[in-house]
Amino acid sequence: MRIDGLPFTAISGSGNQAYCATAVWANALTGTAGGLMGFVNPNTTYVLLYYSNTGSVTQINNSSCNNNTDFMLNATYVTNT
């Protein structure tokens, strides 16, 4: 799952400086035991949402959500601006 519409494009480039982690809180997710996380990939304007459980990381998908699911994000990311 991804959340589109960040106001600025993330920095383009290679290396870890271009990947920015976000803090994520969610309510009413199913099948996502473990920690939630989000990433802003280089040269994009969206956050990808994942959960971590027993050492593996899986992207959250629509089947994990219902009409009562909501998210709160706190993201800081580097831009070219």
C-alpha positions in Angstrom: 0.0 0.0 0.0 1.2 3.5 -0.6 0.1 7.0 0.4 0.5 9.4 -2.5 0.6 13.2 -2.6 3.8 14.2 -0.7 4.3 17.9 -1.4 7.9 17.5 -2.8 9.7 14.8 -4.7 12.3 12.9 -2.6 15.9 13.3 -3.5 17.1 11.3 -6.4 20.3 9.4 -6.2 21.8 6.2 -5.0 22.8 5.0 -1.5 21.0 5.0 1.8 20.8 8.8 1.9 17.9 8.7 -0.6 15.7 6.3 1.5 13.8 7.9 4.3 12.0 6.1 7.1 8.7 7.3 8.5 6.9 6.7 11.8 3.5 4.9 11.3 0.5 4.3 13.5 -2.5 2.3 12.3 -5.9 1.3 13.6 -8.0 -1.7 12.5 -5.5 -3.6 10.4 -5.8 -7.3 10.0 -3.1 -9.9 9.5 -0.3 -7.5 10.2 1.2 -8.6 13.5 4.5 -6.9 14.2 5.9 -3.4 13.8 4.7 -0.9 11.2 7.0 1.1 9.0 7.0 3.3 6.0 9.6 4.4 3.4 10.0 7.2 1.0 11.9 5.9 -2.0 14.3 8.1 -4.1 12.7 10.4 -6.6 9.1 9.7 -5.5 6.2 11.5 -3.9 4.7 8.7 -1.9 5.2 6.6 1.2 5.2 2.8 1.0 3.8 1.0 4.0 5.2 -2.3 5.5 5.0 -4.4 8.6 7.7 -6.5 10.1 7.1 -9.9 11.8 9.7 -12.5 12.9 12.5 -11.1 10.8 10.6 -10.6 7.5 9.2 -7.4 6.0 5.9 -7.4 4.0 4.2 -4.6 2.2 0.7 -3.8 3.6 -2.0 -4.4 1.0 -5.7 -3.6 0.6 -6.8 -7.0 2.1 -5.3 -5.8 5.4 -7.7 -2.8 5.6 -11.4 -2.3 6.1 -13.8 0.6 6.4 -12.5 1.4 9.8 -8.7 1.4 9.1 -6.9 4.7 9.6 -3.2 5.7 9.5 -1.2 8.5 11.1 2.3 9.2 9.6 5.2 11.4 10.6 7.7 11.6 7.8 10.9 13.7 7.3 12.6 13.2 3.9 15.3 14.9 1.9 14.4 16.7 -1.4 16.3 18.3 -4.2 14.6 21.7 -3.5 
